[in-house]
Amino acid sequence: MLQPIAVAAQEAVFPLGVDEPPLEAGVDSTDPFDNEPATPEDSLGTPQPQAVISEELLPPWDLELQANRQWFESGLQRFVATGDVTLRLAGGRLQADRFEYSPANRVIWARGAVRFQRGNQYLQASLLRYNLLQGEGEIQDVYGVIDLATSPTDLNLDAPLSGTPQGNAAEQQQRLQLRANPPKPGTLVPPASVAPLPAAEPMACPPEIPPLRSRLPGPWALTAWGGQMTDATFGETFVFSGTPRPETLFGLGVTRRLVDADPFAIELDGNVLYHSATLNRRLRYTGGILDSQKDRAVTEAQNFWEGTLGIGIRWWIQPWLSFAAIEGVSLNSALSNYEAASWENSAQFLNYLAAEIAIQFSHQWSAVGRIHHRSGAYGTYSGAEEGSNGYLIGLRYNFGTTAQPPLQ
């Protein structure tokens, strides 16, 4: 791609401007920006005609170069470009005031307002030297924004570009590999291709920082619940005391994350549960039964619905592990026989409190355990002091996309 530039340089003259730095002299391994002697010129003050570049001197990748002035210096065997230089290389963009490329040792030099961007990586500096064959270099006065999730791909010049046939093939191959060998939860999997370049930005310090990506799963979640009620008090449920009683429940839950303040989140939690209770002849508490009937107290079989709605706060201890506490209200479609028999005061509408642990085994799926508690909140609801408790286990599916914060 640079061959026509050299050919054109044989038929054109390039007078040096007043502030134009002269071409470098010396061997290719030296920094072209140190000890710059004057360019050999003829009597008219123009660069000498250059020879056509041989095929072996061309760069290992196609270089698309735009600049106010550009030529090939045969004495030093270098491409030189000055003034608003923009170089596109392997899907990346390098901008600078001055650019040189040495085909002999495949080294790029850039100086003055240097900006490099490829994928989600951004660097700006005063000077850059990079060896294309060794894949290493150095930069001075650098400022940058590095995306660790995509850097293995973005900084690999052989990585294909997204949207190209090679990129589509690489993405398809990666999907098949991940399906066959799923990564562990929390593992960063770099993309198979490089994202397209955004519009070029002027030199700035600091530049606009790309928004942080949330590590949390989607903001919406559906949970399938199943569980067992117990005669334990709320405090006893945390140490698994008490005895399971003949009442089961199952249903569905919906969760919506309202605030993402990683590692904390605030959520709206709602559930619809169906209770199925059979005859119970072993009541641990009989506060709602007359003293004369306590010896033969039983609760009859009963089926009813329960709906809960609450606000929860979740703490992500690890990307795969979180704890949550939910506070809200609970409404039964009928007065619970167990609650009416066990406590002096009972009601259909009571306070709801839950403690939950969730283990994420993929970005969308998690296993959930919850302590399910409803009570009168120390007499706040209809004078009721107690209510009922149970254990729930569930399978949760997260979906939706988290809104990205604005550029900082």
Sequence and secondary structure as in RCSB ss.txt:
>XXXX:A:sequence
MLQPIAVAAQEAVFPLGVDEPPLEAGVDSTDPFDNEPATPEDSLGTPQPQAVISEELLPPWDLELQANRQWFESG
LQRFVATGDVTLRLAGGRLQADRFEYSPANRVIWARGAVRFQRGNQYLQASLLRYNLLQGEGEIQDVYGVIDLAT
SPTDLNLDAPLSGTPQGNAAEQQQRLQLRANPPKPGTLVPPASVAPLPAAEPMACPPEIPPLRSRLPGPWALTAW
GGQMTDATFGETFVFSGTPRPETLFGLGVTRRLVDADPFAIELDGNVLYHSATLNRRLRYTGGILDSQKDRAVTE
AQNFWEGTLGIGIRWWIQPWLSFAAIEGVSLNSALSNYEAASWENSAQFLNYLAAEIAIQFSHQWSAVGRIHHRS
GAYGTYSGAEEGSNGYLIGLRYNFGTTAQPPLQ
>XXXX:A:secstr
  HHHHHHHHT      TT      S TTS TTSS     B TTS B       GGGS SS EEEE SEEEEETT
TTEEEEEEEEEEEETTEEEEEEEEEEETTTTEEEEEEEEEEEETTEEEEEEEEEEETTTTEEEEES EEE  TTT
HHHHT TTS BTTSHHHHHHHHHHHHHHHHS   TT     SSB          SS         S  SEEEEEE
EEEEES  HHHHTTT S EEEEEEEEEEEEEEEEEETTEEEEEEEEEEEEEE  B   S  TTS GGGGGG  B 
 EEEEEEEEEEEEEEEEETTEEEEEEEEEEEESS  HHHHHHSSS  SEEEEEEEEEEEESSSSEEEEEEEEEEE
 TTTTTTT    EEEEEEEEEEEES        
